[in-house]
Amino acid sequence: MSRVCTVCGKGQTSGNNVSHSKRRTRRTFKANVQKVSYVAEGKTVTGYVCARCLKSVERA
């Protein structure tokens, strides 16, 4: 499953793990997406929606 929101397009982003000794290694932050059915343009659509869009989208 590609972790991309079908409403806003939010996806994976990258950053650093920072240890106690301040060494930096690359890491990824994945979007919190849930599979839901929602109403878009008068039709019921099933897709992956991020947690922020889940509050604003009209559920079916």
mmCIF file as Biopython writes it, N, C-alpha, C and O atoms, coordinates in Angstrom:
data_model
#
loop_
_atom_site.group_PDB
_atom_site.id
_atom_site.type_symbol
_atom_site.label_atom_id
_atom_site.label_alt_id
_atom_site.label_comp_id
_atom_site.label_asym_id
_atom_site.label_entity_id
_atom_site.label_seq_id
_atom_site.pdbx_PDB_ins_code
_atom_site.Cartn_x
_atom_site.Cartn_y
_atom_site.Cartn_z
_atom_site.occupancy
_atom_site.B_iso_or_equiv
_atom_site.auth_seq_id
_atom_site.auth_asym_id
_atom_site.pdbx_PDB_model_num
ATOM 1   N N  . MET A ? 1  ? 0.841   -1.175 0.000  1.0 0.0 1  A 1 
ATOM 2   C CA . MET A ? 1  ? 0.000   0.000  0.000  1.0 0.0 1  A 1 
ATOM 3   C C  . MET A ? 1  ? 0.884   1.235  0.000  1.0 0.0 1  A 1 
ATOM 4   O O  . MET A ? 1  ? 1.775   1.361  0.840  1.0 0.0 1  A 1 
ATOM 5   N N  . SER A ? 2  ? 0.647   2.141  -0.930 1.0 0.0 2  A 1 
ATOM 6   C CA . SER A ? 2  ? 1.381   3.396  -0.874 1.0 0.0 2  A 1 
ATOM 7   C C  . SER A ? 2  ? 0.659   4.302  0.117  1.0 0.0 2  A 1 
ATOM 8   O O  . SER A ? 2  ? -0.552  4.502  0.022  1.0 0.0 2  A 1 
ATOM 9   N N  . ARG A ? 3  ? 1.400   4.835  1.050  1.0 0.0 3  A 1 
ATOM 10  C CA . ARG A ? 3  ? 0.796   5.618  2.118  1.0 0.0 3  A 1 
ATOM 11  C C  . ARG A ? 3  ? 0.664   7.072  1.691  1.0 0.0 3  A 1 
ATOM 12  O O  . ARG A ? 3  ? 1.409   7.941  2.144  1.0 0.0 3  A 1 
ATOM 13  N N  . VAL A ? 4  ? -0.309  7.320  0.801  1.0 0.0 4  A 1 
ATOM 14  C CA . VAL A ? 4  ? -0.562  8.666  0.303  1.0 0.0 4  A 1 
ATOM 15  C C  . VAL A ? 4  ? -2.048  8.950  0.459  1.0 0.0 4  A 1 
ATOM 16  O O  . VAL A ? 4  ? -2.883  8.118  0.105  1.0 0.0 4  A 1 
ATOM 17  N N  . CYS A ? 5  ? -2.380  10.122 0.987  1.0 0.0 5  A 1 
ATOM 18  C CA . CYS A ? 5  ? -3.769  10.531 1.176  1.0 0.0 5  A 1 
ATOM 19  C C  . CYS A ? 5  ? -4.392  10.839 -0.180 1.0 0.0 5  A 1 
ATOM 20  O O  . CYS A ? 5  ? -3.799  11.555 -0.987 1.0 0.0 5  A 1 
ATOM 21  N N  . THR A ? 6  ? -5.598  10.295 -0.439 1.0 0.0 6  A 1 
ATOM 22  C CA . THR A ? 6  ? -6.268  10.541 -1.710 1.0 0.0 6  A 1 
ATOM 23  C C  . THR A ? 6  ? -6.941  11.905 -1.752 1.0 0.0 6  A 1 
ATOM 24  O O  . THR A ? 6  ? -7.315  12.367 -2.830 1.0 0.0 6  A 1 
ATOM 25  N N  . VAL A ? 7  ? -7.104  12.561 -0.606 1.0 0.0 7  A 1 
ATOM 26  C CA . VAL A ? 7  ? -7.749  13.871 -0.561 1.0 0.0 7  A 1 
ATOM 27  C C  . VAL A ? 7  ? -6.736  14.998 -0.733 1.0 0.0 7  A 1 
ATOM 28  O O  . VAL A ? 7  ? -6.901  15.849 -1.607 1.0 0.0 7  A 1 
ATOM 29  N N  . CYS A ? 8  ? -5.685  15.012 0.095  1.0 0.0 8  A 1 
ATOM 30  C CA . CYS A ? 8  ? -4.742  16.137 0.070  1.0 0.0 8  A 1 
ATOM 31  C C  . CYS A ? 8  ? -3.389  15.784 -0.543 1.0 0.0 8  A 1 
ATOM 32  O O  . CYS A ? 8  ? -2.599  16.680 -0.840 1.0 0.0 8  A 1 
ATOM 33  N N  . GLY A ? 9  ? -3.111  14.502 -0.735 1.0 0.0 9  A 1 
ATOM 34  C CA . GLY A ? 9  ? -1.844  14.105 -1.339 1.0 0.0 9  A 1 
ATOM 35  C C  . GLY A ? 9  ? -0.682  14.005 -0.366 1.0 0.0 9  A 1 
ATOM 36  O O  . GLY A ? 9  ? 0.466   13.857 -0.785 1.0 0.0 9  A 1 
ATOM 37  N N  . LYS A ? 10 ? -0.967  14.084 0.933  1.0 0.0 10 A 1 
ATOM 38  C CA . LYS A ? 10 ? 0.106   13.966 1.926  1.0 0.0 10 A 1 
ATOM 39  C C  . LYS A ? 10 ? 0.707   12.573 1.849  1.0 0.0 10 A 1 
ATOM 40  O O  . LYS A ? 10 ? -0.019  11.584 1.742  1.0 0.0 10 A 1 
ATOM 41  N N  . GLY A ? 11 ? 2.030   12.493 1.904  1.0 0.0 11 A 1 
ATOM 42  C CA . GLY A ? 11 ? 2.705   11.202 1.803  1.0 0.0 11 A 1 
ATOM 43  C C  . GLY A ? 11 ? 3.884   11.109 2.736  1.0 0.0 11 A 1 
ATOM 44  O O  . GLY A ? 11 ? 3.929   11.778 3.768  1.0 0.0 11 A 1 
ATOM 45  N N  . GLN A ? 12 ? 4.827   10.289 2.376  1.0 0.0 12 A 1 
ATOM 46  C CA . GLN A ? 12 ? 6.012   10.053 3.189  1.0 0.0 12 A 1 
ATOM 47  C C  . GLN A ? 12 ? 6.956   11.242 3.095  1.0 0.0 12 A 1 
ATOM 48  O O  . GLN A ? 12 ? 7.134   11.821 2.023  1.0 0.0 12 A 1 
ATOM 49  N N  . THR A ? 13 ? 7.562   11.605 4.228  1.0 0.0 13 A 1 
ATOM 50  C CA . THR A ? 13 ? 8.570   12.656 4.258  1.0 0.0 13 A 1 
ATOM 51  C C  . THR A ? 13 ? 9.781   12.127 5.019  1.0 0.0 13 A 1 
ATOM 52  O O  . THR A ? 13 ? 9.697   11.093 5.682  1.0 0.0 13 A 1 
ATOM 53  N N  . SER A ? 14 ? 10.888  12.821 4.926  1.0 0.0 14 A 1 
ATOM 54  C CA . SER A ? 14 ? 12.102  12.300 5.550  1.0 0.0 14 A 1 
ATOM 55  C C  . SER A ? 14 ? 12.690  13.315 6.520  1.0 0.0 14 A 1 
ATOM 56  O O  . SER A ? 14 ? 12.413  14.512 6.446  1.0 0.0 14 A 1 
ATOM 57  N N  . GLY A ? 15 ? 13.516  12.799 7.435  1.0 0.0 15 A 1 
ATOM 58  C CA . GLY A ? 15 ? 14.162  13.636 8.433  1.0 0.0 15 A 1 
ATOM 59  C C  . GLY A ? 15 ? 15.334  12.892 9.027  1.0 0.0 15 A 1 
ATOM 60  O O  . GLY A ? 15 ? 15.922  12.027 8.378  1.0 0.0 15 A 1 
ATOM 61  N N  . ASN A ? 16 ? 15.674  13.220 10.248 1.0 0.0 16 A 1 
ATOM 62  C CA . ASN A ? 16 ? 16.818  12.612 10.908 1.0 0.0 16 A 1 
ATOM 63  C C  . ASN A ? 16 ? 16.428  11.972 12.230 1.0 0.0 16 A 1 
ATOM 64  O O  . ASN A ? 16 ? 15.604  12.505 12.973 1.0 0.0 16 A 1 
ATOM 65  N N  . ASN A ? 17 ? 17.035  10.810 12.519 1.0 0.0 17 A 1 
ATOM 66  C CA . ASN A ? 17 ? 17.094  10.308 13.892 1.0 0.0 17 A 1 
ATOM 67  C C  . ASN A ? 17 ? 18.271  11.013 14.530 1.0 0.0 17 A 1 
ATOM 68  O O  . ASN A ? 17 ? 19.344  11.086 13.930 1.0 0.0 17 A 1 
ATOM 69  N N  . VAL A ? 18 ? 18.095  11.531 15.730 1.0 0.0 18 A 1 
ATOM 70  C CA . VAL A ? 18 ? 19.195  12.205 16.419 1.0 0.0 18 A 1 
ATOM 71  C C  . VAL A ? 18 ? 19.427  11.474 17.731 1.0 0.0 18 A 1 
ATOM 72  O O  . VAL A ? 18 ? 18.545  11.433 18.589 1.0 0.0 18 A 1 
ATOM 73  N N  . SER A ? 19 ? 20.612  10.898 17.886 1.0 0.0 19 A 1 
ATOM 74  C CA . SER A ? 19 ? 20.948  10.153 19.094 1.0 0.0 19 A 1 
ATOM 75  C C  . SER A ? 19 ? 21.367  11.112 20.203 1.0 0.0 19 A 1 
ATOM 76  O O  . SER A ? 19 ? 21.454  12.323 20.003 1.0 0.0 19 A 1 
ATOM 77  N N  . HIS A ? 20 ? 21.625  10.538 21.374 1.0 0.0 20 A 1 
ATOM 78  C CA . HIS A ? 20 ? 22.051  11.339 22.515 1.0 0.0 20 A 1 
ATOM 79  C C  . HIS A ? 20 ? 23.374  12.044 22.238 1.0 0.0 20 A 1 
ATOM 80  O O  . HIS A ? 20 ? 23.615  13.138 22.749 1.0 0.0 20 A 1 
ATOM 81  N N  . SER A ? 21 ? 24.234  11.419 21.426 1.0 0.0 21 A 1 
ATOM 82  C CA . SER A ? 21 ? 25.518  12.039 21.080 1.0 0.0 21 A 1 
ATOM 83  C C  . SER A ? 21 ? 25.402  12.942 19.845 1.0 0.0 21 A 1 
ATOM 84  O O  . SER A ? 21 ? 26.416  13.356 19.283 1.0 0.0 21 A 1 
ATOM 85  N N  . LYS A ? 22 ? 24.183  13.242 19.427 1.0 0.0 22 A 1 
ATOM 86  C CA . LYS A ? 22 ? 23.860  14.155 18.319 1.0 0.0 22 A 1 
ATOM 87  C C  . LYS A ? 22 ? 24.240  13.620 16.937 1.0 0.0 22 A 1 
ATOM 88  O O  . LYS A ? 22 ? 24.298  14.392 15.980 1.0 0.0 22 A 1 
ATOM 89  N N  . ARG A ? 23 ? 24.502  12.302 16.810 1.0 0.0 23 A 1 
ATOM 90  C CA . ARG A ? 23 ? 24.742  11.716 15.487 1.0 0.0 23 A 1 
ATOM 91  C C  . ARG A ? 23 ? 23.419  11.653 14.750 1.0 0.0 23 A 1 
ATOM 92  O O  . ARG A ? 23 ? 22.386  11.334 15.337 1.0 0.0 23 A 1 
ATOM 93  N N  . ARG A ? 24 ? 23.455  11.957 13.469 1.0 0.0 24 A 1 
ATOM 94  C CA . ARG A ? 24 ? 22.228  11.999 12.676 1.0 0.0 24 A 1 
ATOM 95  C C  . ARG A ? 24 ? 22.232  10.898 11.629 1.0 0.0 24 A 1 
ATOM 96  O O  . ARG A ? 24 ? 23.201  10.734 10.887 1.0 0.0 24 A 1 
ATOM 97  N N  . THR A ? 25 ? 21.141  10.148 11.576 1.0 0.0 25 A 1 
ATOM 98  C CA . THR A ? 25 ? 20.930  9.154  10.528 1.0 0.0 25 A 1 
ATOM 99  C C  . THR A ? 25 ? 19.566  9.417  9.917  1.0 0.0 25 A 1 
ATOM 100 O O  . THR A ? 25 ? 18.654  9.869  10.609 1.0 0.0 25 A 1 
ATOM 101 N N  . ARG A ? 26 ? 19.415  9.139  8.627  1.0 0.0 26 A 1 
ATOM 102 C CA . ARG A ? 26 ? 18.170  9.433  7.930  1.0 0.0 26 A 1 
ATOM 103 C C  . ARG A ? 26 ? 17.068  8.471  8.354  1.0 0.0 26 A 1 
ATOM 104 O O  . ARG A ? 26 ? 17.317  7.297  8.628  1.0 0.0 26 A 1 
ATOM 105 N N  . ARG A ? 27 ? 15.849  8.990  8.402  1.0 0.0 27 A 1 
ATOM 106 C CA . ARG A ? 27 ? 14.681  8.185  8.707  1.0 0.0 27 A 1 
ATOM 107 C C  . ARG A ? 27 ? 13.505  8.710  7.906  1.0 0.0 27 A 1 
ATOM 108 O O  . ARG A ? 27 ? 13.597  9.776  7.297  1.0 0.0 27 A 1 
ATOM 109 N N  . THR A ? 28 ? 12.391  7.969  7.898  1.0 0.0 28 A 1 
ATOM 110 C CA . THR A ? 28 ? 11.200  8.400  7.177  1.0 0.0 28 A 1 
ATOM 111 C C  . THR A ? 28 ? 10.044  8.568  8.147  1.0 0.0 28 A 1 
ATOM 112 O O  . THR A ? 28 ? 9.927   7.832  9.127  1.0 0.0 28 A 1 
ATOM 113 N N  . PHE A ? 29 ? 9.199   9.538  7.863  1.0 0.0 29 A 1 
ATOM 114 C CA . PHE A ? 29 ? 7.961   9.755  8.590  1.0 0.0 29 A 1 
ATOM 115 C C  . PHE A ? 29 ? 6.839   9.392  7.631  1.0 0.0 29 A 1 
ATOM 116 O O  . PHE A ? 29 ? 6.720   9.992  6.563  1.0 0.0 29 A 1 
ATOM 117 N N  . LYS A ? 30 ? 6.016   8.418  7.997  1.0 0.0 30 A 1 
ATOM 118 C CA . LYS A ? 30 ? 4.943   7.965  7.123  1.0 0.0 30 A 1 
ATOM 119 C C  . LYS A ? 30 ? 3.634   8.627  7.536  1.0 0.0 30 A 1 
ATOM 120 O O  . LYS A ? 30 ? 3.393   8.862  8.720  1.0 0.0 30 A 1 
ATOM 121 N N  . ALA A ? 31 ? 2.797   8.923  6.555  1.0 0.0 31 A 1 
ATOM 122 C CA . ALA A ? 31 ? 1.516   9.565  6.816  1.0 0.0 31 A 1 
ATOM 123 C C  . ALA A ? 31 ? 0.577   8.589  7.513  1.0 0.0 31 A 1 
ATOM 124 O O  . ALA A ? 31 ? 0.575   7.396  7.213  1.0 0.0 31 A 1 
ATOM 125 N N  . ASN A ? 32 ? -0.217  9.100  8.441  1.0 0.0 32 A 1 
ATOM 126 C CA . ASN A ? 32 ? -1.198  8.294  9.161  1.0 0.0 32 A 1 
ATOM 127 C C  . ASN A ? 32 ? -2.452  8.215  8.303  1.0 0.0 32 A 1 
ATOM 128 O O  . ASN A ? 32 ? -3.346  9.052  8.433  1.0 0.0 32 A 1 
ATOM 129 N N  . VAL A ? 33 ? -2.528  7.206  7.415  1.0 0.0 33 A 1 
ATOM 130 C CA . VAL A ? 33 ? -3.668  7.062  6.512  1.0 0.0 33 A 1 
ATOM 131 C C  . VAL A ? 33 ? -4.506  5.863  6.908  1.0 0.0 33 A 1 
ATOM 132 O O  . VAL A ? 33 ? -3.986  4.822  7.310  1.0 0.0 33 A 1 
ATOM 133 N N  . GLN A ? 34 ? -5.827  6.032  6.784  1.0 0.0 34 A 1 
ATOM 134 C CA . GLN A ? 34 ? -6.797  4.992  7.113  1.0 0.0 34 A 1 
ATOM 135 C C  . GLN A ? 34 ? -7.676  4.761  5.895  1.0 0.0 34 A 1 
ATOM 136 O O  . GLN A ? 34 ? -7.973  5.699  5.156  1.0 0.0 34 A 1 
ATOM 137 N N  . LYS A ? 35 ? -8.096  3.515  5.679  1.0 0.0 35 A 1 
ATOM 138 C CA . LYS A ? 35 ? -8.969  3.199  4.554  1.0 0.0 35 A 1 
ATOM 139 C C  . LYS A ? 35 ? -10.411 3.475  4.963  1.0 0.0 35 A 1 
ATOM 140 O O  . LYS A ? 35 ? -10.931 2.837  5.878  1.0 0.0 35 A 1 
ATOM 141 N N  . VAL A ? 36 ? -11.058 4.424  4.288  1.0 0.0 36 A 1 
ATOM 142 C CA . VAL A ? 36 ? -12.432 4.811  4.596  1.0 0.0 36 A 1 
ATOM 143 C C  . VAL A ? 36 ? -13.197 5.027  3.302  1.0 0.0 36 A 1 
ATOM 144 O O  . VAL A ? 36 ? -12.605 5.209  2.238  1.0 0.0 36 A 1 
ATOM 145 N N  . SER A ? 37 ? -14.523 5.006  3.405  1.0 0.0 37 A 1 
ATOM 146 C CA . SER A ? 37 ? -15.352 5.418  2.284  1.0 0.0 37 A 1 
ATOM 147 C C  . SER A ? 37 ? -15.930 6.780  2.610  1.0 0.0 37 A 1 
ATOM 148 O O  . SER A ? 37 ? -16.414 7.014  3.717  1.0 0.0 37 A 1 
ATOM 149 N N  . TYR A ? 38 ? -15.876 7.678  1.637  1.0 0.0 38 A 1 
ATOM 150 C CA . TYR A ? 38 ? -16.309 9.051  1.847  1.0 0.0 38 A 1 
ATOM 151 C C  . TYR A ? 38 ? -17.012 9.545  0.593  1.0 0.0 38 A 1 
ATOM 152 O O  . TYR A ? 38 ? -16.931 8.919  -0.464 1.0 0.0 38 A 1 
ATOM 153 N N  . VAL A ? 39 ? -17.700 10.672 0.720  1.0 0.0 39 A 1 
ATOM 154 C CA . VAL A ? 39 ? -18.462 11.244 -0.384 1.0 0.0 39 A 1 
ATOM 155 C C  . VAL A ? 39 ? -17.620 12.313 -1.062 1.0 0.0 39 A 1 
ATOM 156 O O  . VAL A ? 39 ? -17.174 13.263 -0.418 1.0 0.0 39 A 1 
ATOM 157 N N  . ALA A ? 40 ? -17.400 12.155 -2.378 1.0 0.0 40 A 1 
ATOM 158 C CA . ALA A ? 40 ? -16.673 13.138 -3.170 1.0 0.0 40 A 1 
ATOM 159 C C  . ALA A ? 40 ? -17.453 13.384 -4.448 1.0 0.0 40 A 1 
ATOM 160 O O  . ALA A ? 40 ? -17.711 12.453 -5.212 1.0 0.0 40 A 1 
ATOM 161 N N  . GLU A ? 41 ? -17.828 14.634 -4.684 1.0 0.0 41 A 1 
ATOM 162 C CA . GLU A ? 41 ? -18.589 15.037 -5.866 1.0 0.0 41 A 1 
ATOM 163 C C  . GLU A ? 41 ? -19.878 14.235 -6.019 1.0 0.0 41 A 1 
ATOM 164 O O  . GLU A ? 41 ? -20.250 13.856 -7.130 1.0 0.0 41 A 1 
ATOM 165 N N  . GLY A ? 42 ? -20.556 13.977 -4.907 1.0 0.0 42 A 1 
ATOM 166 C CA . GLY A ? 42 ? -21.834 13.284 -4.933 1.0 0.0 42 A 1 
ATOM 167 C C  . GLY A ? 42 ? -21.756 11.774 -5.049 1.0 0.0 42 A 1 
ATOM 168 O O  . GLY A ? 42 ? -22.793 11.113 -5.100 1.0 0.0 42 A 1 
ATOM 169 N N  . LYS A ? 43 ? -20.564 11.211 -5.091 1.0 0.0 43 A 1 
ATOM 170 C CA . LYS A ? 43 ? -20.402 9.768  -5.207 1.0 0.0 43 A 1 
ATOM 171 C C  . LYS A ? 43 ? -19.644 9.240  -3.991 1.0 0.0 43 A 1 
ATOM 172 O O  . LYS A ? 43 ? -18.841 9.950  -3.386 1.0 0.0 43 A 1 
ATOM 173 N N  . THR A ? 44 ? -19.913 7.990  -3.647 1.0 0.0 44 A 1 
ATOM 174 C CA . THR A ? 44 ? -19.190 7.343  -2.563 1.0 0.0 44 A 1 
ATOM 175 C C  . THR A ? 44 ? -17.903 6.754  -3.106 1.0 0.0 44 A 1 
ATOM 176 O O  . THR A ? 44 ? -17.917 5.986  -4.068 1.0 0.0 44 A 1 
ATOM 177 N N  . VAL A ? 45 ? -16.793 7.118  -2.488 1.0 0.0 45 A 1 
ATOM 178 C CA . VAL A ? 45 ? -15.465 6.695  -2.924 1.0 0.0 45 A 1 
ATOM 179 C C  . VAL A ? 45 ? -14.766 6.016  -1.752 1.0 0.0 45 A 1 
ATOM 180 O O  . VAL A ? 45 ? -14.880 6.476  -0.616 1.0 0.0 45 A 1 
ATOM 181 N N  . THR A ? 46 ? -14.050 4.936  -2.012 1.0 0.0 46 A 1 
ATOM 182 C CA . THR A ? 46 ? -13.229 4.291  -0.993 1.0 0.0 46 A 1 
ATOM 183 C C  . THR A ? 46 ? -11.775 4.599  -1.286 1.0 0.0 46 A 1 
ATOM 184 O O  . THR A ? 46 ? -11.301 4.414  -2.407 1.0 0.0 46 A 1 
ATOM 185 N N  . GLY A ? 47 ? -11.075 5.068  -0.272 1.0 0.0 47 A 1 
ATOM 186 C CA . GLY A ? 47 ? -9.670  5.402  -0.468 1.0 0.0 47 A 1 
ATOM 187 C C  . GLY A ? 47 ? -8.971  5.586  0.857  1.0 0.0 47 A 1 
ATOM 188 O O  . GLY A ? 47 ? -9.580  5.465  1.920  1.0 0.0 47 A 1 
ATOM 189 N N  . TYR A ? 48 ? -7.685  5.881  0.784  1.0 0.0 48 A 1 
ATOM 190 C CA . TYR A ? 48 ? -6.882  6.107  1.974  1.0 0.0 48 A 1 
ATOM 191 C C  . TYR A ? 48 ? -6.856  7.594  2.277  1.0 0.0 48 A 1 
ATOM 192 O O  . TYR A ? 48 ? -6.498  8.408  1.426  1.0 0.0 48 A 1 
ATOM 193 N N  . VAL A ? 49 ? -7.241  7.944  3.512  1.0 0.0 49 A 1 
ATOM 194 C CA . VAL A ? 49 ? -7.384  9.336  3.919  1.0 0.0 49 A 1 
ATOM 195 C C  . VAL A ? 49 ? -6.542  9.564  5.160  1.0 0.0 49 A 1 
ATOM 196 O O  . VAL A ? 49 ? -6.567  8.753  6.086  1.0 0.0 49 A 1 
ATOM 197 N N  . CYS A ? 50 ? -5.787  10.676 5.191  1.0 0.0 50 A 1 
ATOM 198 C CA . CYS A ? 50 ? -4.963  10.976 6.357  1.0 0.0 50 A 1 
ATOM 199 C C  . CYS A ? 50 ? -5.852  11.427 7.520  1.0 0.0 50 A 1 
ATOM 200 O O  . CYS A ? 50 ? -7.018  11.774 7.327  1.0 0.0 50 A 1 
ATOM 201 N N  . ALA A ? 51 ? -5.291  11.416 8.713  1.0 0.0 51 A 1 
ATOM 202 C CA . ALA A ? 51 ? -6.048  11.699 9.927  1.0 0.0 51 A 1 
ATOM 203 C C  . ALA A ? 51 ? -6.616  13.116 9.930  1.0 0.0 51 A 1 
ATOM 204 O O  . ALA A ? 51 ? -7.713  13.335 10.444 1.0 0.0 51 A 1 
ATOM 205 N N  . ARG A ? 52 ? -5.899  14.069 9.373  1.0 0.0 52 A 1 
ATOM 206 C CA . ARG A ? 52 ? -6.395  15.438 9.350  1.0 0.0 52 A 1 
ATOM 207 C C  . ARG A ? 52 ? -7.583  15.584 8.396  1.0 0.0 52 A 1 
ATOM 208 O O  . ARG A ? 52 ? -8.559  16.261 8.718  1.0 0.0 52 A 1 
ATOM 209 N N  . CYS A ? 53 ? -7.503  14.954 7.232  1.0 0.0 53 A 1 
ATOM 210 C CA . CYS A ? 53 ? -8.610  15.013 6.266  1.0 0.0 53 A 1 
ATOM 211 C C  . CYS A ? 53 ? -9.809  14.215 6.736  1.0 0.0 53 A 1 
ATOM 212 O O  . CYS A ? 53 ? -10.936 14.499 6.330  1.0 0.0 53 A 1 
ATOM 213 N N  . LEU A ? 54 ? -9.590  13.223 7.580  1.0 0.0 54 A 1 
ATOM 214 C CA . LEU A ? 54 ? -10.665 12.399 8.089  1.0 0.0 54 A 1 
ATOM 215 C C  . LEU A ? 54 ? -11.673 13.237 8.861  1.0 0.0 54 A 1 
ATOM 216 O O  . LEU A ? 54 ? -12.863 12.921 8.867  1.0 0.0 54 A 1 
ATOM 217 N N  . LYS A ? 55 ? -11.209 14.314 9.520  1.0 0.0 55 A 1 
ATOM 218 C CA . LYS A ? 55 ? -12.094 15.195 10.257 1.0 0.0 55 A 1 
ATOM 219 C C  . LYS A ? 55 ? -12.933 16.071 9.349  1.0 0.0 55 A 1 
ATOM 220 O O  . LYS A ? 55 ? -14.060 16.423 9.695  1.0 0.0 55 A 1 
ATOM 221 N N  . SER A ? 56 ? -12.392 16.431 8.180  1.0 0.0 56 A 1 
ATOM 222 C CA . SER A ? 56 ? -13.074 17.388 7.323  1.0 0.0 56 A 1 
ATOM 223 C C  . SER A ? 56 ? -13.897 16.745 6.202  1.0 0.0 56 A 1 
ATOM 224 O O  . SER A ? 56 ? -14.785 17.391 5.644  1.0 0.0 56 A 1 
ATOM 225 N N  . VAL A ? 57 ? -13.614 15.486 5.869  1.0 0.0 57 A 1 
ATOM 226 C CA . VAL A ? 57 ? -14.307 14.853 4.756  1.0 0.0 57 A 1 
ATOM 227 C C  . VAL A ? 57 ? -15.655 14.297 5.239  1.0 0.0 57 A 1 
ATOM 228 O O  . VAL A ? 57 ? -15.794 13.860 6.382  1.0 0.0 57 A 1 
ATOM 229 N N  . GLU A ? 58 ? -16.639 14.328 4.338  1.0 0.0 58 A 1 
ATOM 230 C CA . GLU A ? 58 ? -17.965 13.819 4.672  1.0 0.0 58 A 1 
ATOM 231 C C  . GLU A ? 58 ? -17.961 12.300 4.508  1.0 0.0 58 A 1 
ATOM 232 O O  . GLU A ? 58 ? -17.708 11.790 3.417  1.0 0.0 58 A 1 
ATOM 233 N N  . ARG A ? 59 ? -18.241 11.584 5.591  1.0 0.0 59 A 1 
ATOM 234 C CA . ARG A ? 59 ? -18.186 10.116 5.580  1.0 0.0 59 A 1 
ATOM 235 C C  . ARG A ? 59 ? -19.438 9.532  4.943  1.0 0.0 59 A 1 
ATOM 236 O O  . ARG A ? 59 ? -20.517 10.119 5.021  1.0 0.0 59 A 1 
ATOM 237 N N  . ALA A ? 60 ? -19.289 8.381  4.319  1.0 0.0 60 A 1 
ATOM 238 C CA . ALA A ? 60 ? -20.421 7.691  3.698  1.0 0.0 60 A 1 
ATOM 239 C C  . ALA A ? 60 ? -20.945 6.610  4.608  1.0 0.0 60 A 1 
ATOM 240 O O  . ALA A ? 60 ? -21.901 5.918  4.257  1.0 0.0 60 A 1 
#
